[in-house]
Amino acid sequence: MKKLVAAATVAVLSTPAAAITQDEPTYAPPPAVPEQIAQALAAAPAERADGATVLGYDEAGRVRTIRAGTNDLICLADDPSQEGFSAACYHESLEPYMARGRELREEGVTGMPRMTVRWEEAEAGRLAMPEAPATLYIVSGDSFDAGTRTVANRAERWVVYSPYATAEGTGLSTTPSTSGAPWLMFPGTAGAHIMISPPQEQPSGP
């Protein structure tokens, strides 16, 4: 477990994270609810978008349900406090894990500690995790056009959470590939998941 956490720490620390401080305003005013719904659904599979529950942001930066759904998909609008654009949809069985992550971030717990706290809580039986593989869809880019409902320089990736999965049990590599082949991140932990990140086209020049 210590080796896994150490490796995971290197992976997470190599990715820049936005710092949260009390000295600077954390949240910009969010877009109107219809635009937030459009943002969130940009990440949804087309045939599941109409029935998805949508989460958005209020004026204080808190996540709230802005549209009730009828299926098992939950979609989250772009965080107005962050640069660029990112929206996500995930199976409802991941909501306890995702909600706890949001709580920890509000408390100032970020980076690898935000991961390990949740893993420890899951192992202690205090945090429910999916009992079957559960998918997270992520769409990111430079910006979102509400009129055309398109994402500039759109990039997609998919994450399939499979708690405690291992390379030996799945046959997956634990090393990312430039080809975009699936690989297993954080193997053996409560947060083990399959990463699928297809190569993205480079934006064209002027």
C-alpha positions as CSV (number, residue, x, y, z in Angstrom):
1,M,0.0,0.0,0.0
2,K,2.8,2.4,0.8
3,K,4.5,1.8,-2.6
4,L,1.2,2.3,-4.3
5,V,0.6,5.6,-2.5
6,A,4.1,6.8,-3.2
7,A,3.7,6.1,-6.9
8,A,0.3,7.7,-6.9
9,T,1.8,10.8,-5.2
10,V,4.3,11.2,-8.0
11,A,1.5,10.9,-10.6
12,V,-0.7,13.5,-8.9
13,L,2.0,15.9,-8.0
14,S,3.1,16.0,-11.7
15,T,-0.3,17.6,-12.5
16,P,-0.7,21.3,-11.6
17,A,-3.6,22.0,-9.2
18,A,-5.3,25.3,-8.4
19,A,-4.5,26.5,-5.0
20,I,-7.3,27.4,-2.7
21,T,-6.7,30.4,-0.3
22,Q,-8.7,32.5,1.9
23,D,-7.1,35.7,0.7
24,E,-8.4,35.6,-2.9
25,P,-11.9,35.2,-4.2
26,T,-12.4,31.5,-5.0
27,Y,-15.5,31.7,-7.3
28,A,-16.5,33.8,-10.2
29,P,-20.2,34.3,-10.8
30,P,-21.7,31.2,-12.4
31,P,-23.5,31.3,-15.7
32,A,-27.3,31.1,-15.8
33,V,-28.8,27.7,-15.0
34,P,-29.7,26.8,-18.7
35,E,-26.1,27.4,-19.7
36,Q,-24.8,25.3,-16.8
37,I,-27.1,22.5,-17.9
38,A,-25.8,22.7,-21.4
39,Q,-22.2,22.7,-20.1
40,A,-22.8,19.6,-18.0
41,L,-24.5,17.7,-20.7
42,A,-21.6,18.3,-23.1
43,A,-20.0,15.3,-21.3
44,A,-23.0,13.0,-21.5
45,P,-23.5,10.1,-23.9
46,A,-26.1,11.4,-26.3
47,E,-28.7,8.8,-25.5
48,R,-28.5,9.4,-21.8
49,A,-28.4,13.2,-21.6
50,D,-32.1,13.8,-21.4
51,G,-32.6,11.8,-18.2
52,A,-29.4,12.9,-16.4
53,T,-29.4,14.7,-13.1
54,V,-27.4,18.0,-13.4
55,L,-25.3,19.6,-10.8
56,G,-24.2,23.2,-11.0
57,Y,-22.8,26.1,-9.0
58,D,-24.5,28.8,-7.0
59,E,-23.2,32.3,-6.3
60,A,-21.1,31.1,-3.4
61,G,-19.5,28.4,-5.4
62,R,-21.4,25.5,-3.8
63,V,-22.5,22.6,-5.9
64,R,-26.3,22.2,-6.1
65,T,-28.8,20.1,-8.1
66,I,-30.1,22.4,-10.8
67,R,-32.1,19.7,-12.7
68,A,-33.5,16.5,-11.3
69,G,-33.0,13.4,-13.5
70,T,-34.7,10.2,-14.3
71,N,-31.8,7.8,-15.0
72,D,-28.6,6.8,-13.2
73,L,-26.3,9.5,-14.7
74,I,-25.1,12.6,-12.9
75,C,-23.5,15.5,-14.8
76,L,-21.5,18.4,-13.3
77,A,-21.2,21.8,-15.0
78,D,-17.9,23.6,-15.4
79,D,-16.4,25.2,-12.3
80,P,-16.4,28.9,-12.9
81,S,-13.4,29.4,-10.6
82,Q,-11.1,27.3,-12.8
83,E,-9.3,28.3,-16.0
84,G,-10.6,26.7,-19.2
85,F,-13.5,24.4,-19.4
86,S,-14.3,21.0,-17.9
87,A,-17.5,19.1,-17.5
88,A,-18.1,15.6,-16.3
89,C,-20.8,12.9,-16.0
90,Y,-20.7,9.8,-13.9
91,H,-22.8,6.8,-12.7
92,E,-24.8,7.5,-9.6
93,S,-22.9,4.9,-7.6
94,L,-19.9,7.3,-7.7
95,E,-21.7,10.2,-6.1
96,P,-20.6,9.4,-2.5
97,Y,-17.0,9.4,-3.7
98,M,-17.4,12.5,-5.8
99,A,-19.3,14.4,-3.2
100,R,-16.8,13.6,-0.5
101,G,-14.0,14.9,-2.8
102,R,-15.9,18.2,-3.2
103,E,-16.3,18.5,0.6
104,L,-12.6,17.9,1.1
105,R,-11.6,20.5,-1.5
106,E,-13.8,23.0,0.3
107,E,-11.9,22.2,3.4
108,G,-8.7,22.9,1.7
109,V,-7.6,19.3,1.2
110,T,-6.3,18.9,-2.3
111,G,-3.9,16.8,-4.3
112,M,-2.9,13.4,-3.1
113,P,-4.3,13.8,0.5
114,R,-7.7,14.3,-1.0
115,M,-7.3,10.8,-2.6
116,T,-5.9,9.0,0.3
117,V,-8.5,10.3,2.8
118,R,-11.3,8.9,0.7
119,W,-9.4,5.6,0.2
120,E,-9.0,5.2,4.0
121,E,-12.6,6.1,4.6
122,A,-13.7,3.5,2.0
123,E,-11.5,0.8,3.5
124,A,-13.0,1.7,6.9
125,G,-16.5,1.3,5.6
126,R,-17.4,4.9,6.0
127,L,-17.5,5.8,2.3
128,A,-19.6,3.8,-0.1
129,M,-17.9,2.8,-3.4
130,P,-19.3,1.2,-6.5
131,E,-20.0,-2.5,-6.3
132,A,-19.5,-2.9,-10.1
133,P,-17.4,-0.9,-12.6
134,A,-18.7,2.6,-12.9
135,T,-17.9,5.1,-15.6
136,L,-16.9,8.8,-15.5
137,Y,-17.0,10.8,-18.7
138,I,-14.9,14.0,-18.9
139,V,-14.9,16.7,-21.6
140,S,-12.4,19.6,-21.4
141,G,-11.3,22.5,-23.5
142,D,-10.5,26.1,-23.7
143,S,-14.1,27.5,-23.4
144,F,-17.7,26.7,-24.0
145,D,-20.0,28.4,-26.5
146,A,-23.5,28.5,-25.1
147,G,-25.0,29.5,-28.5
148,T,-23.6,26.5,-30.4
149,R,-23.1,24.3,-27.4
150,T,-19.6,23.5,-28.5
151,V,-16.3,23.2,-26.6
152,A,-13.2,24.9,-28.2
153,N,-10.3,22.5,-28.6
154,R,-12.5,19.7,-27.2
155,A,-10.8,16.8,-25.5
156,E,-12.4,13.7,-24.1
157,R,-11.3,11.0,-21.7
158,W,-13.1,8.2,-19.9
159,V,-12.5,6.7,-16.4
160,V,-13.9,3.4,-15.3
161,Y,-13.7,3.0,-11.5
162,S,-13.1,-0.5,-10.3
163,P,-12.2,-0.4,-6.6
164,Y,-9.2,-2.6,-5.6
165,A,-8.6,-3.8,-9.2
166,T,-5.0,-4.9,-9.9
167,A,-2.9,-5.4,-13.0
168,E,-2.8,-9.2,-12.2
169,G,-6.6,-9.3,-12.0
170,T,-7.4,-7.3,-15.1
171,G,-4.5,-7.8,-17.4
172,L,-4.1,-4.0,-17.7
173,S,-0.9,-2.1,-17.8
174,T,-0.2,0.4,-15.0
175,T,1.6,2.7,-17.3
176,P,-0.1,5.3,-19.5
177,S,0.4,4.9,-23.3
178,T,0.8,7.6,-25.9
179,S,-1.6,5.6,-28.1
180,G,-4.4,6.1,-25.6
181,A,-4.7,2.5,-24.7
182,P,-6.5,1.8,-21.4
183,W,-4.4,1.5,-18.3
184,L,-5.0,1.0,-14.6
185,M,-4.3,3.9,-12.2
186,F,-3.9,3.5,-8.4
187,P,-4.1,-0.3,-8.6
188,G,-5.1,-2.1,-5.4
189,T,-6.7,1.0,-3.8
190,A,-10.3,1.9,-3.3
191,G,-9.8,4.5,-6.0
192,A,-8.4,2.1,-8.6
193,H,-9.7,3.0,-12.1
194,I,-9.1,2.4,-15.8
195,M,-8.0,5.4,-17.7
196,I,-8.8,5.8,-21.4
197,S,-7.4,9.0,-22.9
198,P,-7.4,9.0,-26.7
199,P,-4.8,11.1,-28.4
200,Q,-6.1,14.6,-29.1
201,E,-5.8,16.6,-32.3
202,Q,-3.5,19.6,-31.9
203,P,-5.4,22.9,-32.4
204,S,-4.7,24.4,-35.8
205,G,-2.6,27.6,-36.1
206,P,-3.7,31.0,-37.3
